[in-house]
Amino acid sequence: MSPLRRFLWEFWLFGIKQASACIFGAFLLTMILVTRFYYPADAWLYRYDFLLLLAVAFQASLLLFRMETPKEALVIIIFHVVATGMEVFKTSGAIGAWAYPEPFTLGIGNVPLFAGFMYSAVGSYIARVWRIFDFRFSYYPPVWQTWLLVALIYINFFSHHYTVDLRWPLTAATVCMFFRSQIYFKMDQKHRHMPLLTGWLLVALFIWFAENIATYAGIWVYPAQANVWKMVPLEKLGAWFLLMILSFVLAALVQRPQLMRADGSDTGEPDKEKDFAGNASPVPPPVSSSRKEWPGDIRSSFCGRAGAGKSPDRR
């Protein structure tokens, strides 16, 4: 295959796999837009409650049809709990960082339970993309450092309303901790790589795009949007970047990071280095050249079944 055809093939495959990874978030965003324009104003079920039931039903269907693993569902639950706690604080009368303008029955304080699923969509994406692209890492920092960092990030989401905002120092600490880290993702038969910080920034950018769509659809509003909708300031991207760090480390609870070989990372072969917890990482033997495979396990990439991102059987 020529270099150009290889590039086009992997670019197309990248899009297919990404679409599979963000299926839950894409579903929620679609339903948010549809209900914005077509949900009856006099419906007996409030819009937020309706979206909550849709989110639960969609998650159940992903598990039922084995398009999502129990571990990934656990990530979603963790995200829902962590995010709902922050939402209750941020929307309280004393803070009022944003508000949910429509009524609801199922909720806590000023927060509809559906709100937690919007954060869970980020967690679902990270857990699924980790599996589908068979992530590997180089220069991944020790686990205690990552947990200390995300603990400070989460605390700052609350404390900056009362004291100094540490957003920029925490961003600088993140860059210092991860500036050497590379993320390896399997496109076809081979792992490609990019700086982990770049990957986080790109995902944060797309979350910012989704946030603009959601606020336009009236799911929540910031004080500056109370009278007329306007785009969310680009500076909000910094908060989403820090949220990505928190999301990634939480996902690492159930998606065990594996390290790549330091002296030959471009081969896409894991090494017998120790992983982030100090344990020896498993090293699958090389693929037999006599075995023919579908490139990139494309059959699984289309449907996103659990296991689609795992390496093919090794012999």
N, C-alpha and C positions, 0 to 999 in steps of 0.2 A: 504494500500500500504506500502510495506517495505521501510525502510530508503534508501536502495540502489536504489530501483526502483523509489522512489520519487526524489532522486538526479539525476538519469539519465533522468527522464522525464523533470525535470526543466532545466537541462543542455541543452537538445535538444530544449526545448521551448525557452530558452534564445537565442540560435543561430538563430532560426527561426525569432524571434522578432527583433534581431539585424540586420539580413539580410533585413527585411522589412524597418527598420529605415534608413539604409544607401543605399537605392535603387538608389537615385539620384547620390551619389558619386560613387557607383559601376558602374553605367552606364557611367559616364564621364570617369572614369579610363579605362574601357573597350574600349571605343571609342578612347581614347588617344593611347592605345597600338595598336589597329587595324589600325588606320590611320598612325601610325609610320611605319608600314611595308607594307601596301597595298594601301595607298593613292597615286594616280597618280601624278607624279612630274609636268606634264604639264596640270593639271586640270585648268579649267577656274576660279574656285572658290578656293581661298587660303584655306589652311588647317585650320587655326585659324577661319576663317569666317564660314567654314563648321561646325566646332565643336560648334560655337556659335549658328547656326541655329538648330543643333541637341539638344543643351541644352534647347533652348526656346521651341522647339516642345515637348521635353520630359516633361518639366514642365507643359506645356499646357495640355498634356494628363493626367498627374497626377491629375490636377484640374478637367478636364472633366469627368474622371472616379471616381471622389470623393475619390481618394487615398491620397489626400492632401487637407488640409483645407485652406480657404482664409487667416487665421491668419498665417499659416506656410509659405504661399506665401509671406506675408508681411515681415516675417523674412528674406527670401531670398533676397528681394529687399533691405532691410536695409543693409544686409551684402554686397551686390553688390556695393552699393554706398560707404560705409565705406572702403571696400577693394580696390576699384578702385582708390580712392583718395590716399591711401598709395602706391599703385602700381605705379601711375604716378610719385610720388616723388622718390621712390626707384630706378626706372629705368631711371631717368633723367640723362643727361650727367654729371652733377656735382656730382652725388652720385654713380650710376652704381653698385648697390648692386647685381643685376642680370639682365639678358637681355632675350628678346624673339627673337630668331635667325631667325625666318621665316617672310616673308612679310604678310601683312594683309591690308584689306580695312577698316573694321569696327573697330575703336579703338580711343584712346585718347593718344596723345603723343607717347610714345614708348610702349604703352600697348594695346594689342587687347582686345576688349570687352569681349571675351570669358574668359579672366583671372579672371574677377570678379565672374564668376560662379564656379570656383574652390574653392573660399572662401565660396560662397553661399552653396556649397555642405556640408560644415561643419555646416552652419546654419540650413540647411534642416535636417541634421542628428539630431542635438540637438532638434529642434522643434518636429520632428517625434518621436524620442526615448522618449521624455518627455511625449507625449500623449500615446504611445503604452505601456509603462511601468508604466503609472499612477504615476509619480514621487511625492514623499512627502519628506519633509526635517525636520531635527531637528537642532536647534542652527544655523539657517540661520541668518546672520548679517543684520542689518538695511539697507534699500535700499540706503540711502544716502552714507553709507560707501562703498557699492559695486560700486556705480557710481563714487565716488571719486577715488577709486582704478583703475577702468578701464579707466577713463579719464587720469590718470597719465601714465598708461600702453600705451595708444594710443599715447600720446604726446611723450613718450620716444622712440617709434618707429621712430619718426622724429628727435628728439633733440639729440639723442646719437651720431649723425654724427657730431655735432658741439660742444658738451659739454660732461659732464660726463655721462657714460652709467649707468643708474639706474636699469638695469635688475635684478641684484642680490638683491639689497634692496627691489625692488618691489616683487620679489619672496618671500623674507622673510616676507614682509608685508602680502602677500596672505596667507602664512602658518599660521601666527599669527591670521589672521581674520577668517580663515575657519578650523582651526585644530580640533575644536570640532564638526564641521558640519557633519552630516550623511545624505546620500541620500538613500531613500527607493524606491525600484522598485518592481512592482508586477509581479511575475513570473507566478503564477497560481491563487490560491485562497488567497494567503497570500503575504504580502510585505516582501522582504528580504532587507538587508541594508549593506552598506559599507561606509567607509570614503569618503566624497565628493572629497577630494584632490586626493585620490587614483584613483577614477573614471576619473578625469581630466587627470592625468598622463598617464593612460592607453590609453585614446583617443588620447592624444598628441603623444604617441608612434606610434599608427597606422597611424596618419597623417604623421609622419616622414617616415614610410614605404612607404606610398603613394607618398610622395615627391620624394623619390628615384626612384620610378617607373616612375613618370612624367618627371623627369630630364633625366632619361635613354631614354625615348621616345622623348626627344628633345623639349618638350613644353617650358621650359625655362632652362637657364644654369647660374650657378654661375661662377665668374671669374676663379676659380680653375678648372672648367670643360670645359673651352673654347677649349682646344686642344684635350682632351680625357676625357671620362666620368669616374668619380669616385664617390663613395658613399658620400652623404652629411654627414659632420661631426656630430657626436652624440651630440655635444654641441648645435647644432641647435634645439635640443629637448627643451631647455629652452625657446627659442622664441615661439615655438609652444604651450608650456604650458601656457605662458602668453596670447597667442592668444586665448586659450581655455577659460580663465577667461573672456576675452572681449566678446567672442562669447556667453558664457553662460548668462552673464548679459544682453546682447542685446536680447537674446531669452526670457529672463524673462520679457521683455516689453510686450509680447503677451501671454506668458505662465505663468499665475499667480502662483507663488510658494505657496504651502500649507504646513503647519507645521504638524508634527506628535506629538502625545501625549508624553510628556517628561517622564511620570512615567510608560509607558507601550508601548514603541515604537515597541516592537517585536510582538505586536498583529496586527499590520498593520492597526489600526484604527485611523483616524485623530481625533484631539482633538479640543476643542473650544478655542484654543489659538488664539492670534492675528497673522495675517500673516505678511509678510515683509513690508506691507504698513501700518500696524497698525489696520487693519480691522479684524473683526471676521471671521475665516475661516469656510466655510460650512462643516457640519458634516453629511455625509450620514448615515441613519439608518442601522443597521446590516442586512445582507442578511437573508432572511427567510430560515430556515432549510428545509421547505417543498418544496422548489423550486429547481429543478434539473438544473444544468448548465453544459455546456461543460467546462472542466478544462482550465482556462486561456483564455477563449473565443478564442479557437484555430482556430475557423472558420475565425475570423477577422485577427488573427495573420498571416495567410498564405498570404492574399492578401494585408494587410496593409491599409485597407480602413479607411478613416477618421472616428474617433470614436472608432477604434479598441483598443486603449489604455485606453479608459474610463472605469470606473467601470461599471459592469453590472447593469441592472435596479434593483433598490432596492424596496423592498415591506415590 
